[in-house]
């Protein structure tokens, strides 16, 4: 990147070199490495690295540490522009993924996973910040929907190619890790060279901030992180433990989710723009409460595999509505607060990741239904919080309680 271009002047550039095009390129690039790694990890650590349950639990704990420490982005952007940091982080994710098979033991995999996780979590933190800075408020929901669809399409290609070529061409773990990680790293390096540095109109605050008037956003982020951990850790596990899904069956369910998300995400973005964040998030959390309660019903009442698979797909679609949480913050935020608050919010959403999987894993041994019952209660807490979002959020009107506050907004 050899020059700086303001966002207001970026429309003079060719379409493929504009800020939105870069956001789409990054949305396509990240899933190549991340989902290539995810698709092979469980088989690789069992077949090659000889992992047991304690080893995989430790690996995932290490993987979540950089997410909890994402607030460190604030210190890094004192020295590196956000756009550059995002692309370097993306390249780090790619390189670490590419060399995964070179470390077929616990110590080596913990080392390389830590670096790939730093790349992933720092990229996601900066990417969210850039989205909210670069996208106009009136078009942000629709474009965010298309970005979700682009990421789903990229993931679909990765999973599809692995399914079609793994056995047919007798691929090795090393080759697939190299190809998927290398592709992401090369795209990141291309973006570093091909795109100018885009200058947002408002300089970002480069220090840790916690503002009282953002309290509802922080609370919703924490609850979203807690619910996400339950889904990520236990929903797929249920499909294998309860119904005996094989690898190809579970991967097939992933592919169904991706296709539906590709079609649904743009429509969900338009729905947020039309109905607003309050109504959208109320719908999401009410739906998630019903889905988690029904998951529990599978254990309580012995409901069948078709319902479980359908709930898994519905779960994914509802989670895509989380883009409304981004646009809610975009509307209430001081423009200078977007970068530091994105880092703080990412850390808040990962607090539950530090302790929840371990504690709920112990509860799972006693009662899987209780785990999903707890998730339903969490969704209801989020529903209650979403009722505090005003119909037209803006600075000074962050919650429906803002007008009753004795002190002015910070």
Buried (B, 14 or more C-beta within 10 A) or exposed (E): BEEEBEBEEBEEBEEEBBBBBBBBBBBBBBBBBBBBBBBBBEEBBEEBBEBEEEBBBBBBBBBBBBBBBBBBBBEBBEEEBBBBBBBBBBBBBBBBBBBBBEBBEBEBBBBBBBBBBBBBBBBBBBBBBBBBBBBEEEEBBBBBBBBBBBBBBBBBBBBEBBBEEBEEEEBEBBEBBBBBBBBBBBBBBEBBEEBBBBBBEEEBBBEEBEBEBBBBBBBBBBBBBBBBBBBEBBBBBBBEEBBEBEEEBBBBBBBBBBBBBBEBBBEBBEBBBEBBBBBBBBBBBBBBBBBBBBBBBBBBEEBEBEEBBEBBBBBBBBBBBBBBBBBBBBBBBBBBBBBBBBBBBBBBBBBBBBEBBEEBBEBBEEEBBBBBBBBBEBBBBBBEBBEBBBEEBEBEBBBBEBEEEEEEBE
